[in-house]
Amino acid sequence: MSKYTLRVINADSIKKLVDVISHSECEANLSNGRGMVDAKSLIGAMSLDISTPLTLEIIGDKKDEERLLSEIKDTLGEEVLGTCL
């Protein structure tokens, strides 16, 4: 399991993020300090306040986690993912 801070700037970015995560073998959650949602759920992800950094929790084997992180960076850009928590 790995946790990362995540900066998402708009609804389109959330949509792209959910699409990438939905195609992954990993389980993933998004939280904003107030609640946690399944990161594969567009409705859940859209319900979070994106004005503050989110926490992305990835649960899976090491290879799948690394592949997912790489796909997120390729789709949304390096600057989206922050530090590993």
Number of C-alpha atoms within 10 A of each C-alpha: 12 14 17 18 19 21 19 20 13 11 13 11 15 20 16 15 21 23 17 18 22 17 10 17 14 20 17 24 20 24 22 18 12 7 11 17 19 19 25 22 18 18 13 17 22 17 11 19 15 18 11 13 19 22 22 25 21 23 16 16 11 13 10 16 20 14 14 21 18 13 16 20 15 10 15 16 11 12 10 16 20 16 9 12 10
